Amino acid sequence: MVDYAPATRSALFSLKFEQSGKRHIQLRSGGELYAEGNTMWGWDNYHGTKHYFFLEFDSAPTSFSGKDGDAVRYASFDEALVAVKARYGVSYISADQARKNLQDEITHFDLEQVVAEGRAAWNETLGQIRVEGGTEDERTTFYTALYRCYERMINISEDGRYYSAWDGQVHEDEGTPFWTDDWVWDTYHALHPLQTILNPEAQSQKLASYIRMFRQSGWVPTFPTVFGDAHCMNGNHAAAMFADALAKGIEFDVEAAFEGMHHTVLTESMIPWYRGAKTSLDDFYHANGWFPALAEGEKESVKEVNSFENRQAVAVTLAASYDDWCIAQLAREAGREEDYRFHIERSFNYRHLFNTQTGFFHPKDAEGEFIQPFDYIFSGGTGARAYYDENNAWTYIWDVHHNIADLIALFGSKERFTAKLDELFKQGLTTSKWQYYAKLPDSSGGVGQYVMGNEPSFHIPYLYCYAGEPWKTQKRVRMLMESWFRNDLMGICGDEDGGGMSAFYVFSAMGFYPVTAGLPYYVIGSPLFDEVEITLDNGNTFRVVAENNSKENKYIQSATLNGKPYTKTYFSHEDILAGGELHLKMGNRPNKTWGVGEDDIPPSGGR
């Protein structure tokens, strides 16, 4: 029987032998193990990075198998022994540092004390947001989601030093801890904006870490880990992290961030899942403004393109357009007007692929012709990856976070825009479930062609507010939370992806969502709880109160902000930081006159 309790860089095991006979504990690594007295230490190797440990038993083993340096060792104990406890520390620097990390955190073998200390730390962390009302299941789901929002990033500084996989060196952190382990394609939507509210100092440190990674490697990473840039998915949405922090007053070196992002998007390849210098495909994009697509069945001619991930031509174009808008915000803040104009013009590249006849972003070949024939549900192979990524064309209609007003203009009117949104939630699979999901296995949490279980869909229900129909946002958001985020075997509807999906739920359950990372605004939805209170690090509190709230009463009838009548369907980051109260009166029928004026529509980026 094994019990386990973790601390920050250490942990404690309690191991009970339930049967008579010999007592052995095996330690296995991909590196080297050493033993002496009641201690063992060594390292493992994961993707080229050494993970060191130092371990102490509360009872001295009678013997150790093998010799120092072996990858597998057995610690043997007296057969009369009923239980053994083992405490250990970990480090990316050395086994000696692992020993010090252990000694700093766990100086005893009391499992319950470690448990109590961990529980107290988590209660303090999760208690930063207090909710009242809702069901017990909803509260459990909410705090479980908030807990998962701390899965990434991780602080790997140890006594003022950190190991960097970007240059293979140990560095002094100079008072600013080093953070890594981030999946930015997944986390820029909601997780980083949430941490910007809850932990702005840590967010500043994370941005400084990205800049260090750029300085040490030459490019800003997309998926930084303890072993380097895993470089998954498409786009480089570290740009969105920087732009969002800039808009919300988080301190970082804007000039260095601009330098890193500008250099990276112009010299590193945009090919999904490929980390290397730009190729002919990238040169085409920089010259023409769209990533060229191949016809169905056409043989790939660029060797750097992954045979499974493919070109993802539309997804790459849309991601790059948004990244350029974010970089433009950095350029403007840094006083680089020419660079601002360069990136802001590129931020409109999504227009090249919009098919006005169909209302979809449609892949084009190198000649500028739309790929034909084309099926907006199934074209593109597994996960639609030849043209999109994990989701089909229906999801990527809405992937213009930085200029929603222009997206509406491409449709020709707000009415056509909302009609397409309505159709998204109503359009059927058009085939059997097994055939549909064999083609689109990541399209989980479906409502029509809407995909709740994948990150590019998170903001979509909130887009009704930009077209003057906020009651539809209220209806959709409530239905999605109730259907797909549950305290039962169903759980959540897709990959957690480093806290990304949980952050969507935390925001939506509180009643608002950051549609555009890079703008200091939050769009109002429909809160699950009667009251939400956020305690900020500046000492202020921000509250959302939903009067007469219930499962049926999901529609906003009227609102006040700090006691004054409020008709806008959004509020600002400054409103949160200043503290105060957003008070919503709820009812069971839509109020189609609230939040519909031109001044009530959320800002949407653009130039």
HELIX and SHEET records of a PDB file:
HELIX    1   1 ALA A   95  GLU A  105  1                                  11    
HELIX    2   2 LEU A  111  LEU A  126  1                                  16    
HELIX    3   3 GLU A  136  ARG A  148  1                                  13    
HELIX    4   4 VAL A  184  THR A  187  1                                   4    
HELIX    5   5 LEU A  191  LEU A  198  1                                   8    
HELIX    6   6 PRO A  200  SER A  217  1                                  18    
HELIX    7   7 ALA A  238  ALA A  247  1                                  10    
HELIX    8   8 VAL A  254  THR A  267  1                                  14    
HELIX    9   9 SER A  280  ASN A  288  1                                   9    
HELIX   10  10 ALA A  313  GLU A  333  1                                  21    
HELIX   11  11 GLU A  337  ARG A  346  1                                  10    
HELIX   12  12 ASN A  349  LEU A  353  5                                   5    
HELIX   13  13 THR A  382  ALA A  384  5                                   3    
HELIX   14  14 ALA A  393  TYR A  396  1                                   4    
HELIX   15  15 ILE A  404  PHE A  411  1                                   8    
HELIX   16  16 LYS A  414  LYS A  426  1                                  13    
HELIX   17  17 LYS A  433  LYS A  439  1                                   7    
HELIX   18  18 GLU A  455  SER A  457  5                                   3    
HELIX   19  19 ILE A  460  ALA A  467  5                                   8    
HELIX   20  20 PRO A  470  TRP A  484  1                                  15    
HELIX   21  21 GLY A  500  MET A  510  1                                  11    
HELIX   22  22 HIS A  573  ALA A  578  1                                   6    
HELIX   23  23 GLU A  598  ASP A  600  5                                   3    
SHEET    1   A 6 VAL A   2  PRO A   6  0                                        
SHEET    2   A 6 SER A  10  LYS A  16 -1                                        
SHEET    3   A 6 ALA A  83  SER A  91 -1                                        
SHEET    4   A 6 THR A  49  PHE A  57 -1                                        
SHEET    5   A 6 THR A  39  TYR A  46 -1                                        
SHEET    6   A 6 GLU A  32  GLU A  36 -1                                        
SHEET    1   B 3 ARG A  23  ARG A  28  0                                        
SHEET    2   B 3 VAL A  72  PHE A  77 -1                                        
SHEET    3   B 3 SER A  63  PHE A  64 -1                                        
SHEET    1   C 6 ILE A 129  GLU A 132  0                                        
SHEET    2   C 6 GLU A 531  THR A 535 -1                                        
SHEET    3   C 6 THR A 541  GLU A 547 -1                                        
SHEET    4   C 6 GLY A 580  GLY A 587  1                                        
SHEET    5   C 6 TYR A 555  LEU A 561 -1                                        
SHEET    6   C 6 LYS A 564  PRO A 565 -1                                        
SHEET    1   D 2 ILE A 154  ASN A 155  0                                        
SHEET    2   D 2 TRP A 179  THR A 180 -1                                        
SHEET    1   E 2 ARG A 161  SER A 164  0                                        
SHEET    2   E 2 GLN A 169  GLU A 172 -1                                        
SHEET    1   F 2 PRO A 224  THR A 225  0                                        
SHEET    2   F 2 GLY A 228  ASP A 229 -1                                        
SHEET    1   G 2 PHE A 354  ASN A 355  0                                        
SHEET    2   G 2 PHE A 360  PHE A 361 -1                                        
SHEET    1   H 2 GLY A 446  VAL A 447  0                                        
SHEET    2   H 2 TYR A 450  VAL A 451 -1                                        
SHEET    1   I 3 PHE A 512  TYR A 513  0                                        
SHEET    2   I 3 TYR A 521  ILE A 524 -1                                        
SHEET    3   I 3 TYR A 570  SER A 572 -1                                        
END                                                                             
